[in-house]
Amino acid sequence: MLGVVMLFGLVAKNGILLVDYSNTLCKRGMRVRDAVLQAASTRFRPIIMTTAAMIFGMLPLALGYAEGGEWRQAIGTVIIGGLLSSLILTLFLVPMIYNTWMGALERRADQRAVREELLPVAREPSPTSAIPTSAGGGFGAPAG
């Protein structure tokens, strides 16, 4: 269970790195696809370095050279396998899901903007048309 918790934390951290930087780039005016590609290339090195450090840290545990190490060898092997699979998921699956989801939202916003541009804008009545001009005691009627 300790290994699973650690893997969830690493995958979440790496995913947050990609999504947060993609959101930052989108707020700066980039299109979603370009932002995802830029974020993936910018955050590639920190993600690889974090994963590699954890894999090399787990290597002695997975090799089980220490006394009684065969009892802990399984957790080291599982964590290394999980780290490698989470690396692939982080580098490929997270950007694909983000691009699909945010790209659909971006296309919907673009379509809405085009639709609003083509439809005539409903005009509010002018302030002068709200003044009644009948003799029924309105604003324009004489007092008396």
DSSP file (Angstrom, degrees, kcal/mol; ACC not computed):
  #  RESIDUE AA STRUCTURE BP1 BP2  ACC     N-H-->O    O-->H-N    N-H-->O    O-->H-N    TCO  KAPPA ALPHA  PHI   PSI    X-CA   Y-CA   Z-CA
    1    1 A M     >        0   0    0      0, 0.0     4,-2.3     0, 0.0     5,-0.2   0.000 360.0 360.0 360.0 -33.3    0.0    0.0    0.0
    2    2 A L  H  >  +     0   0    0      1,-0.2     4,-2.1     2,-0.2     5,-0.1   0.909 360.0  49.3 -62.4 -40.9    2.9    2.3    0.7
    3    3 A G  H  > S+     0   0    0      2,-0.2     4,-2.3     1,-0.2    -1,-0.2   0.878 109.6  51.2 -65.2 -38.8    4.1    1.9   -2.9
    4    4 A V  H  > S+     0   0    0      2,-0.2     4,-2.6     1,-0.2    -2,-0.2   0.916 109.9  49.2 -66.0 -42.9    0.7    2.6   -4.3
    5    5 A V  H  X S+     0   0    0     -4,-2.3     4,-2.1     1,-0.2    -2,-0.2   0.910 111.8  49.6 -62.1 -42.3    0.3    5.8   -2.3
    6    6 A M  H  X S+     0   0    0     -4,-2.1     4,-2.2     2,-0.2    -2,-0.2   0.901 111.0  49.3 -63.7 -41.7    3.8    6.9   -3.5
    7    7 A L  H  X S+     0   0    0     -4,-2.3     4,-2.8     2,-0.2     5,-0.3   0.914 109.3  51.6 -65.6 -42.5    2.9    6.2   -7.1
    8    8 A F  H  X S+     0   0    0     -4,-2.6     4,-2.4     1,-0.2     5,-0.2   0.912 110.5  50.0 -59.8 -41.6   -0.4    8.1   -6.9
    9    9 A G  H  X S+     0   0    0     -4,-2.1     4,-2.3    -5,-0.2    -1,-0.2   0.915 112.5  45.7 -63.5 -43.3    1.5   11.1   -5.4
   10   10 A L  H  X S+     0   0    0     -4,-2.2     4,-2.6     2,-0.2     5,-0.2   0.926 113.9  47.7 -67.5 -44.7    4.1   11.0   -8.2
   11   11 A V  H  X S+     0   0    0     -4,-2.8     4,-2.6     1,-0.2     5,-0.2   0.914 113.5  48.6 -63.1 -42.1    1.6   10.6  -11.0
   12   12 A A  H  X S+     0   0    0     -4,-2.4     4,-2.6    -5,-0.3    -1,-0.2   0.916 111.7  49.5 -64.2 -42.4   -0.5   13.4   -9.6
   13   13 A K  H  X S+     0   0    0     -4,-2.3     4,-2.2    -5,-0.2    -2,-0.2   0.928 113.4  45.5 -62.7 -45.2    2.5   15.7   -9.2
   14   14 A N  H  X S+     0   0    0     -4,-2.6     4,-1.9     2,-0.2    -2,-0.2   0.904 113.8  49.2 -66.3 -40.9    3.6   15.1  -12.8
   15   15 A G  H  X S+     0   0    0     -4,-2.6     4,-2.8    -5,-0.2     5,-0.3   0.901 110.2  51.2 -63.7 -40.4    0.1   15.6  -14.1
   16   16 A I  H  X S+     0   0    0     -4,-2.6     4,-2.7     1,-0.2     5,-0.3   0.892 106.3  55.5 -64.3 -39.1   -0.3   18.8  -12.2
   17   17 A L  H  X S+     0   0    0     -4,-2.2     4,-1.6    -5,-0.2    -1,-0.2   0.933 113.6  40.7 -57.2 -46.7    3.0   20.0  -13.6
   18   18 A L  H  X S+     0   0    0     -4,-1.9     4,-2.2     2,-0.2    -2,-0.2   0.940 118.6  43.8 -68.9 -48.2    1.8   19.5  -17.2
   19   19 A V  H  X S+     0   0    0     -4,-2.8     4,-2.7     2,-0.2     5,-0.2   0.902 113.2  50.9 -68.2 -41.4   -1.8   20.7  -16.7
   20   20 A D  H  X S+     0   0    0     -4,-2.7     4,-2.2    -5,-0.3    -1,-0.2   0.927 113.1  44.8 -63.3 -44.7   -0.8   23.8  -14.7
   21   21 A Y  H  X S+     0   0    0     -4,-1.6     4,-2.3    -5,-0.3    -1,-0.2   0.874 112.4  52.6 -69.1 -35.2    1.8   25.0  -17.2
   22   22 A S  H  X S+     0   0    0     -4,-2.2     4,-2.3     2,-0.2    -2,-0.2   0.922 109.8  48.8 -63.4 -43.5   -0.7   24.3  -20.1
   23   23 A N  H  X S+     0   0    0     -4,-2.7     4,-2.2     2,-0.2    -2,-0.2   0.898 109.9  52.2 -61.6 -40.9   -3.3   26.4  -18.3
   24   24 A T  H  X S+     0   0    0     -4,-2.2     4,-1.2     1,-0.2    -2,-0.2   0.921 111.0  46.8 -61.2 -44.3   -0.7   29.2  -17.8
   25   25 A L  H  <>S+     0   0    0     -4,-2.3     5,-2.1     1,-0.2    -1,-0.2   0.870 110.4  52.6 -67.4 -35.9    0.2   29.1  -21.5
   26   26 A C  H ><5S+     0   0    0     -4,-2.3     3,-1.5     1,-0.2    -1,-0.2   0.891 106.9  52.9 -65.6 -38.4   -3.5   29.1  -22.5
   27   27 A K  H 3<5S+     0   0    0     -4,-2.2    -1,-0.2     1,-0.3    -2,-0.2   0.783 102.5  59.6 -67.2 -25.8   -4.1   32.2  -20.3
   28   28 A R  T 3<5S-     0   0    0     -4,-1.2    -1,-0.3    -5,-0.2    -2,-0.2   0.494 131.0 -93.2 -80.6  -2.2   -1.3   33.9  -22.1
   29   29 A G  T < 5S+     0   0    0     -3,-1.5    -3,-0.2     1,-0.3    -2,-0.1   0.491  78.1 139.1 109.5   3.9   -3.2   33.4  -25.4
   30   30 A M      < -     0   0    0     -5,-2.1    -1,-0.3     1,-0.1     2,-0.1  -0.482  56.6-109.3 -78.7 151.6   -1.9   30.2  -26.8
   31   31 A R     >  -     0   0    0     -2,-0.1     4,-2.5     1,-0.1     5,-0.2  -0.407  33.7-109.6 -71.3 158.4   -4.2   27.7  -28.5
   32   32 A V  H  > S+     0   0    0      1,-0.2     4,-2.6     2,-0.2     5,-0.2   0.916 115.6  49.1 -60.9 -47.5   -4.7   24.5  -26.5
   33   33 A R  H  > S+     0   0    0      1,-0.2     4,-2.3     2,-0.2    -1,-0.2   0.925 114.0  45.5 -61.0 -45.3   -2.7   22.2  -28.8
   34   34 A D  H  > S+     0   0    0      1,-0.2     4,-2.5     2,-0.2    -1,-0.2   0.886 112.5  52.0 -65.2 -38.0    0.3   24.5  -28.9
   35   35 A A  H  X S+     0   0    0     -4,-2.5     4,-2.7     2,-0.2    -2,-0.2   0.904 109.8  48.6 -65.6 -40.9    0.1   25.0  -25.1
   36   36 A V  H  X S+     0   0    0     -4,-2.6     4,-2.7     2,-0.2     5,-0.2   0.924 112.8  47.7 -65.4 -44.2    0.1   21.2  -24.5
   37   37 A L  H  X S+     0   0    0     -4,-2.3     4,-2.1    -5,-0.2    -2,-0.2   0.921 114.5  46.4 -63.3 -43.1    3.0   20.6  -26.8
   38   38 A Q  H  X S+     0   0    0     -4,-2.5     4,-2.3     2,-0.2    -2,-0.2   0.916 113.7  48.4 -65.1 -43.2    5.0   23.5  -25.2
   39   39 A A  H  X S+     0   0    0     -4,-2.7     4,-2.8     1,-0.2    -2,-0.2   0.908 111.2  50.4 -64.7 -41.3    4.2   22.3  -21.7
   40   40 A A  H  X S+     0   0    0     -4,-2.7     4,-0.6     1,-0.2    -1,-0.2   0.903 114.0  44.1 -64.9 -40.2    5.1   18.7  -22.5
   41   41 A S  H  < S+     0   0    0     -4,-2.1     4,-0.4    -5,-0.2    -1,-0.2   0.865 117.0  45.9 -74.0 -33.1    8.5   19.7  -24.0
   42   42 A T  H  < S+     0   0    0     -4,-2.3     3,-0.3     1,-0.2    -2,-0.2   0.902 119.5  38.9 -73.8 -40.9    9.2   22.2  -21.1
   43   43 A R  H  X S+     0   0    0     -4,-2.8     4,-1.8    -5,-0.2    -1,-0.2   0.410  91.4  92.6 -91.3   1.7    8.2   19.9  -18.3
   44   44 A F  H  X S+     0   0    0     -4,-0.6     4,-2.5     1,-0.2     5,-0.2   0.938  85.1  48.8 -60.2 -48.9    9.7   16.7  -19.9
   45   45 A R  H  > S+     0   0    0     -4,-0.4     4,-2.8    -3,-0.3     5,-0.2   0.923 110.8  47.5 -63.8 -47.5   13.1   17.1  -18.2
   46   46 A P  H  > S+     0   0    0      0, 0.0     4,-2.3     0, 0.0    -1,-0.2   0.890 113.6  49.6 -61.8 -35.7   11.8   17.6  -14.6
   47   47 A I  H  X S+     0   0    0     -4,-1.8     4,-2.3     2,-0.2    -2,-0.2   0.930 113.2  45.7 -67.2 -44.4    9.4   14.7  -15.0
   48   48 A I  H  X S+     0   0    0     -4,-2.5     4,-3.0     1,-0.2     5,-0.2   0.914 113.3  50.2 -63.3 -43.4   12.2   12.4  -16.3
   49   49 A M  H  X S+     0   0    0     -4,-2.8     4,-2.3    -5,-0.2    -2,-0.2   0.912 111.5  47.3 -64.9 -41.9   14.6   13.5  -13.6
   50   50 A T  H  X S+     0   0    0     -4,-2.3     4,-2.0    -5,-0.2    -1,-0.2   0.935 115.8  44.8 -63.4 -46.1   12.1   12.9  -10.7
   51   51 A T  H  X S+     0   0    0     -4,-2.3     4,-2.5     1,-0.2    -2,-0.2   0.918 113.4  49.8 -65.7 -43.6   11.1    9.5  -12.1
   52   52 A A  H  X S+     0   0    0     -4,-3.0     4,-2.8     1,-0.2     5,-0.3   0.901 109.4  52.0 -63.0 -40.3   14.8    8.5  -12.7
   53   53 A A  H  X S+     0   0    0     -4,-2.3     4,-1.7    -5,-0.2    -1,-0.2   0.909 111.9  46.1 -62.5 -41.1   15.8    9.6   -9.2
   54   54 A M  H  X S+     0   0    0     -4,-2.0     4,-1.6     2,-0.2    -2,-0.2   0.891 112.6  50.3 -69.8 -37.7   13.0    7.5   -7.6
   55   55 A I  H  X S+     0   0    0     -4,-2.5     4,-1.1     2,-0.2    -2,-0.2   0.938 112.8  45.6 -64.5 -46.3   13.9    4.5   -9.8
   56   56 A F  H  < S+     0   0    0     -4,-2.8    -1,-0.2     1,-0.2    -2,-0.2   0.825 111.2  54.3 -68.4 -28.7   17.5    4.6   -8.9
   57   57 A G  H  < S+     0   0    0     -4,-1.7     4,-0.4    -5,-0.3    -1,-0.2   0.827 111.8  44.1 -70.1 -31.0   16.6    5.1   -5.3
   58   58 A M  H  X S+     0   0    0     -4,-1.6     4,-2.5    -3,-0.2     5,-0.2   0.595  91.2  87.8 -87.7 -12.6   14.4    1.9   -5.4
   59   59 A L  H  X S+     0   0    0     -4,-1.1     4,-2.3     1,-0.2     5,-0.2   0.901  86.8  48.8 -58.1 -46.5   17.0   -0.1   -7.3
   60   60 A P  H  >>S+     0   0    0      0, 0.0     4,-1.4     0, 0.0     5,-0.8   0.884 113.2  49.3 -61.3 -35.2   18.9   -1.4   -4.1
   61   61 A L  H  45S+     0   0    0     -4,-0.4    15,-0.3     1,-0.2    -2,-0.2   0.898 112.2  47.6 -67.9 -39.9   15.6   -2.3   -2.6
   62   62 A A  H  <5S+     0   0    0     -4,-2.5    -1,-0.2    14,-0.3    -3,-0.2   0.822 109.7  52.3 -71.9 -30.9   14.5   -4.2   -5.8
   63   63 A L  H  <5S-     0   0    0     -4,-2.3    -1,-0.2    -5,-0.2    -2,-0.2   0.797  94.6-150.2 -76.2 -27.3   17.8   -6.0   -6.1
   64   64 A G  T  <5 +     0   0    0     -4,-1.4     5,-0.2    -5,-0.2     6,-0.2   0.869  41.8 147.3  65.8  40.8   17.5   -7.2   -2.5
   65   65 A Y      < +     0   0    0     -5,-0.8     3,-0.1     4,-0.1    -4,-0.1   0.757  44.9  87.5 -78.9 -23.9   21.2   -7.4   -1.6
   66   66 A A  S >  S-     0   0    0     -6,-0.3     3,-2.2     1,-0.2     2,-0.3  -0.189  98.3 -77.5 -73.8 167.3   20.8   -6.5    2.0
   67   67 A E  T 3  S+     0   0    0      1,-0.3    -1,-0.2     2,-0.1    -2,-0.1  -0.484 122.4   7.8 -65.4 126.8   20.2   -9.0    4.8
   68   68 A G  T >> S+     0   0    0     -2,-0.3     3,-1.2    -4,-0.1     4,-0.5   0.627  90.7 134.6  74.5  13.9   16.5   -9.9    4.7
   69   69 A G  H X>  +     0   0    0     -3,-2.2     4,-1.1     1,-0.3     3,-0.6   0.728  54.1  72.8 -69.1 -22.2   16.2   -8.0    1.4
   70   70 A E  H 34 S+     0   0    0     -4,-0.3     4,-0.5     1,-0.2    -1,-0.3   0.762  92.6  57.8 -65.7 -21.6   14.2  -10.7   -0.3
   71   71 A W  H <4 S+     0   0    0     -3,-1.2     4,-0.3     1,-0.2    -1,-0.2   0.832 115.3  34.8 -73.7 -32.1   11.2   -9.7    1.9
   72   72 A R  H <X S+     0   0    0     -3,-0.6     4,-1.6    -4,-0.5    -2,-0.2   0.459  94.0  90.6-100.6  -2.3   11.3   -6.1    0.6
   73   73 A Q  H  X S+     0   0    0     -4,-1.1     4,-2.2     1,-0.2     5,-0.2   0.865  82.2  57.1 -62.7 -36.7   12.4   -7.0   -3.0
   74   74 A A  H  > S+     0   0    0     -4,-0.5     4,-2.6     1,-0.2    -1,-0.2   0.907 105.2  49.4 -63.6 -43.1    8.8   -7.3   -4.2
   75   75 A I  H  > S+     0   0    0     -4,-0.3     4,-2.4     1,-0.2    -1,-0.2   0.893 111.0  50.5 -66.7 -36.9    7.9   -3.8   -3.2
   76   76 A G  H  X S+     0   0    0     -4,-1.6     4,-2.2   -15,-0.3   -14,-0.3   0.914 112.1  47.0 -64.0 -42.9   10.9   -2.4   -4.9
   77   77 A T  H  X S+     0   0    0     -4,-2.2     4,-2.4     2,-0.2    -2,-0.2   0.915 113.3  48.2 -65.8 -43.0   10.2   -4.2   -8.1
   78   78 A V  H  X S+     0   0    0     -4,-2.6     4,-2.6     1,-0.2    -2,-0.2   0.904 111.6  49.8 -64.9 -41.5    6.5   -3.2   -8.0
   79   79 A I  H  X S+     0   0    0     -4,-2.4     4,-2.6     2,-0.2    -1,-0.2   0.906 110.7  49.4 -66.4 -40.8    7.4    0.5   -7.4
   80   80 A I  H  X S+     0   0    0     -4,-2.2     4,-2.2     2,-0.2    -2,-0.2   0.929 112.9  47.2 -64.2 -44.0    9.9    0.5  -10.2
   81   81 A G  H  X S+     0   0    0     -4,-2.4     4,-2.3     1,-0.2    -2,-0.2   0.907 113.2  49.1 -62.1 -41.1    7.4   -1.0  -12.6
   82   82 A G  H  X S+     0   0    0     -4,-2.6     4,-2.6     2,-0.2    -2,-0.2   0.877 109.3  52.2 -65.6 -37.8    4.8    1.5  -11.4
   83   83 A L  H  X S+     0   0    0     -4,-2.6     4,-1.9     2,-0.2    -2,-0.2   0.913 110.8  47.4 -64.8 -42.2    7.1    4.4  -11.9
   84   84 A L  H  X S+     0   0    0     -4,-2.2     4,-1.7     2,-0.2    -2,-0.2   0.917 114.9  45.2 -66.1 -42.5    7.9    3.3  -15.5
   85   85 A S  H  X S+     0   0    0     -4,-2.3     4,-2.3     1,-0.2    -2,-0.2   0.885 112.8  50.8 -69.6 -36.5    4.3    2.9  -16.4
   86   86 A S  H  X S+     0   0    0     -4,-2.6     4,-2.8     2,-0.2    -1,-0.2   0.831 105.6  57.3 -69.6 -29.9    3.3    6.1  -14.7
   87   87 A L  H  X S+     0   0    0     -4,-1.9     4,-2.4     2,-0.2    -1,-0.2   0.934 109.1  44.9 -62.3 -45.3    6.0    7.9  -16.6
   88   88 A I  H  X>S+     0   0    0     -4,-1.7     4,-1.9     2,-0.2     5,-0.7   0.917 114.1  49.3 -65.4 -42.9    4.4    6.7  -19.9
   89   89 A L  I  X>S+     0   0    0     -4,-2.3     5,-1.9     1,-0.2     4,-0.9   0.916 112.9  47.7 -61.8 -42.3    1.0    7.6  -18.7
   90   90 A T  I  <5S+     0   0    0     -4,-2.8    -2,-0.2     1,-0.2    -1,-0.2   0.906 115.5  43.1 -66.4 -41.9    2.1   11.1  -17.6
   91   91 A L  I  <5S+     0   0    0     -4,-2.4    -1,-0.2    -5,-0.2    -2,-0.2   0.746 132.6  16.1 -80.1 -22.5    4.0   11.9  -20.8
   92   92 A F  I  X5S+     0   0    0     -4,-1.9     4,-1.5    -5,-0.2    -3,-0.2   0.781 125.1  43.3-116.5 -48.4    1.3   10.5  -23.3
   93   93 A L  I  X<S+     0   0    0     -4,-0.9     4,-2.7    -5,-0.7     5,-0.2   0.922 110.8  51.8 -73.7 -44.2   -2.1   10.0  -21.7
   94   94 A V  H  ><S+     0   0    0     -5,-1.9     4,-2.6     1,-0.2     5,-0.2   0.935 112.5  45.2 -61.4 -48.0   -2.3   13.2  -19.6
   95   95 A P  H  > S+     0   0    0      0, 0.0     4,-2.6     0, 0.0    -1,-0.2   0.882 113.5  51.4 -63.6 -34.9   -1.5   15.5  -22.6
   96   96 A M  H  X S+     0   0    0     -4,-1.5     4,-2.3     2,-0.2    -2,-0.2   0.933 113.0  43.8 -66.1 -44.4   -3.9   13.6  -24.8
   97   97 A I  H  X S+     0   0    0     -4,-2.7     4,-2.8     2,-0.2     5,-0.3   0.919 115.4  48.7 -66.3 -42.8   -6.8   13.8  -22.4
   98   98 A Y  H  X>S+     0   0    0     -4,-2.6     4,-2.7    -5,-0.2     5,-0.5   0.928 112.6  48.1 -62.4 -45.1   -6.1   17.5  -21.7
   99   99 A N  H  X5S+     0   0    0     -4,-2.6     4,-1.7    -5,-0.2     5,-0.2   0.905 114.3  46.4 -63.1 -41.9   -5.9   18.3  -25.4
  100  100 A T  H  X5S+     0   0    0     -4,-2.3     4,-1.7    -5,-0.2    -2,-0.2   0.948 118.8  40.0 -65.3 -49.0   -9.1   16.4  -26.1
  101  101 A W  H  X5S+     0   0    0     -4,-2.8     4,-1.8     2,-0.2    -2,-0.2   0.965 123.0  37.0 -67.7 -55.0  -11.1   18.0  -23.2
  102  102 A M  H  X5S+     0   0    0     -4,-2.7     4,-2.5    -5,-0.3    -1,-0.2   0.829 114.2  57.4 -71.8 -30.7   -9.8   21.6  -23.4
  103  103 A G  H  X<S+     0   0    0     -4,-1.7     4,-2.6    -5,-0.5    -1,-0.2   0.900 106.5  49.5 -64.1 -39.7   -9.7   21.5  -27.2
  104  104 A A  H  X S+     0   0    0     -4,-1.7     4,-2.2    -5,-0.2    -2,-0.2   0.909 112.0  48.0 -65.2 -41.3  -13.4   20.6  -27.2
  105  105 A L  H  X S+     0   0    0     -4,-1.8     4,-2.1     2,-0.2    -2,-0.2   0.892 112.2  50.0 -64.5 -38.9  -14.1   23.5  -24.8
  106  106 A E  H  X S+     0   0    0     -4,-2.5     4,-2.3     2,-0.2    -2,-0.2   0.908 110.8  48.6 -66.4 -42.3  -12.1   25.8  -27.0
  107  107 A R  H  X S+     0   0    0     -4,-2.6     4,-2.6     2,-0.2    -2,-0.2   0.898 110.5  51.7 -64.2 -39.4  -13.9   24.8  -30.2
  108  108 A R  H  X S+     0   0    0     -4,-2.2     4,-2.3     2,-0.2    -2,-0.2   0.903 110.4  48.3 -63.9 -40.5  -17.2   25.2  -28.4
  109  109 A A  H  X S+     0   0    0     -4,-2.1     4,-2.2     2,-0.2    -2,-0.2   0.894 111.4  50.4 -66.3 -39.2  -16.2   28.8  -27.4
  110  110 A D  H  X S+     0   0    0     -4,-2.3     4,-2.2     2,-0.2    -2,-0.2   0.917 111.4  48.1 -63.9 -42.9  -15.0   29.5  -30.9
  111  111 A Q  H  X S+     0   0    0     -4,-2.6     4,-2.6     1,-0.2    -2,-0.2   0.897 110.9  51.1 -64.7 -39.9  -18.3   28.3  -32.4
  112  112 A R  H  X S+     0   0    0     -4,-2.3     4,-2.6     2,-0.2    -1,-0.2   0.900 109.4  50.6 -63.8 -40.6  -20.3   30.4  -29.8
  113  113 A A  H  X S+     0   0    0     -4,-2.2     4,-1.6     2,-0.2    -2,-0.2   0.903 112.1  46.9 -65.2 -40.5  -18.3   33.5  -30.7
  114  114 A V  H  X S+     0   0    0     -4,-2.2     4,-1.7     2,-0.2    -2,-0.2   0.916 112.5  50.3 -66.0 -42.5  -19.0   33.0  -34.4
  115  115 A R  H  X S+     0   0    0     -4,-2.6     4,-2.0     1,-0.2    -2,-0.2   0.908 111.2  47.9 -63.1 -42.7  -22.7   32.3  -33.7
  116  116 A E  H  < S+     0   0    0     -4,-2.6    -1,-0.2     1,-0.2    -2,-0.2   0.824 109.8  54.0 -67.5 -30.9  -23.0   35.5  -31.6
  117  117 A E  H  < S+     0   0    0     -4,-1.6    -1,-0.2    -5,-0.2    -2,-0.2   0.846 111.6  44.3 -71.0 -33.7  -21.2   37.5  -34.3
  118  118 A L  H  < S+     0   0    0     -4,-1.7    -2,-0.2    -5,-0.1    -1,-0.2   0.806  99.7  79.5 -82.2 -31.1  -23.7   36.3  -37.0
  119  119 A L  S  < S-     0   0    0     -4,-2.0     2,-0.1    -5,-0.2     3,-0.0  -0.543  90.6-108.8 -79.0 142.2  -26.9   36.8  -35.0
  120  120 A P        -     0   0    0      0, 0.0     2,-0.4     0, 0.0    -1,-0.1  -0.450  35.6-114.6 -68.1 143.5  -28.2   40.3  -34.7
  121  121 A V        -     0   0    0     -2,-0.1     2,-0.4    -4,-0.1    -4,-0.0  -0.634  26.4-118.2 -80.3 130.4  -27.8   41.8  -31.3
  122  122 A A        -     0   0    0     -2,-0.4     2,-0.3     1,-0.1    -1,-0.1  -0.552  33.5-140.3 -69.3 124.7  -31.1   42.4  -29.5
  123  123 A R        -     0   0    0     -2,-0.4     3,-0.1     1,-0.0    -1,-0.1  -0.670   5.6-128.3 -93.1 142.0  -31.2   46.1  -28.8
  124  124 A E        -     0   0    0     -2,-0.3    -1,-0.0     1,-0.1     2,-0.0  -0.556  38.0 -94.1 -80.7 150.2  -32.5   47.6  -25.7
  125  125 A P        -     0   0    0      0, 0.0    -1,-0.1     0, 0.0     5,-0.0  -0.345  45.1-106.9 -64.4 146.5  -35.1   50.3  -26.0
  126  126 A S    >   -     0   0    0      1,-0.1     3,-0.9    -3,-0.1     4,-0.5  -0.366  25.2-115.7 -71.4 154.9  -33.8   53.8  -26.0
  127  127 A P  G >  S+     0   0    0      0, 0.0     3,-0.8     0, 0.0     4,-0.2   0.798 113.1  57.6 -63.2 -28.1  -34.3   55.9  -22.8
  128  128 A T  G >  S+     0   0    0      1,-0.2     3,-1.0     2,-0.2    -2,-0.0   0.761  96.9  61.5 -76.1 -23.4  -36.5   58.4  -24.7
  129  129 A S  G <  S+     0   0    0     -3,-0.9    -1,-0.2     1,-0.2    -3,-0.0   0.633  93.6  65.4 -77.4 -11.0  -39.0   55.8  -25.8
  130  130 A A  G <  S+     0   0    0     -3,-0.8    -1,-0.2    -4,-0.5    -2,-0.2   0.588  79.7  94.2 -84.1 -10.1  -39.8   55.0  -22.2
  131  131 A I  S <  S-     0   0    0     -3,-1.0     2,-0.2    -4,-0.2     7,-0.0  -0.729  76.9-133.3 -86.0 118.7  -41.4   58.4  -21.6
  132  132 A P        -     0   0    0      0, 0.0     8,-1.2     0, 0.0     7,-0.1  -0.483  19.1-171.4 -72.2 140.8  -45.1   58.3  -22.1
  133  133 A T        +     0   0    0     -2,-0.2    -2,-0.0     6,-0.1     2,-0.0   0.324  46.7 112.5-113.0   5.3  -46.5   61.1  -24.3
  134  134 A S  S  > S-     0   0    0      1,-0.1     4,-0.6     7,-0.1     3,-0.3  -0.296  76.3-117.6 -76.6 165.4  -50.2   60.5  -23.8
  135  135 A A  T  4 S+     0   0    0      1,-0.2    -1,-0.1     2,-0.1    -2,-0.0   0.225  85.4 107.8 -85.7  15.1  -52.5   62.9  -21.9
  136  136 A G  T  4 S-     0   0    0      1,-0.1    -1,-0.2     5,-0.0    -2,-0.1   0.093 107.1 -79.2 -85.3  25.5  -53.3   60.2  -19.3
  137  137 A G  T  4 S+     0   0    0     -3,-0.3    -2,-0.1     1,-0.1    -1,-0.1   0.700  87.0 139.5  91.8  20.9  -51.2   61.8  -16.6
  138  138 A G  S >< S-     0   0    0     -4,-0.6     3,-0.8     1,-0.0    -1,-0.1   0.054  72.4 -75.9 -82.4-162.2  -47.8   60.6  -17.6
  139  139 A F  T 3  S+     0   0    0      1,-0.2    -6,-0.1    -7,-0.1    -8,-0.1   0.851 130.8  46.0 -66.5 -35.2  -44.6   62.6  -17.6
  140  140 A G  T 3  S+     0   0    0     -8,-1.2    -1,-0.2    -6,-0.2    -7,-0.1   0.486  90.9 103.5 -90.0  -0.8  -45.4   64.7  -20.6
  141  141 A A  S <  S-     0   0    0     -3,-0.8     2,-0.1    -9,-0.1    -6,-0.1  -0.544  77.4-109.7 -83.8 145.9  -49.0   65.5  -19.6
  142  142 A P        -     0   0    0      0, 0.0     2,-0.2     0, 0.0    -1,-0.1  -0.435  34.8-111.7 -71.0 146.9  -49.8   68.9  -18.2
  143  143 A A              0   0    0      1,-0.2    -6,-0.0    -2,-0.1     0, 0.0  -0.504 360.0 360.0 -74.7 142.4  -50.6   69.1  -14.5
  144  144 A G              0   0    0     -2,-0.2    -1,-0.2     0, 0.0     0, 0.0   0.491 360.0 360.0 158.9 360.0  -54.1   69.9  -13.6
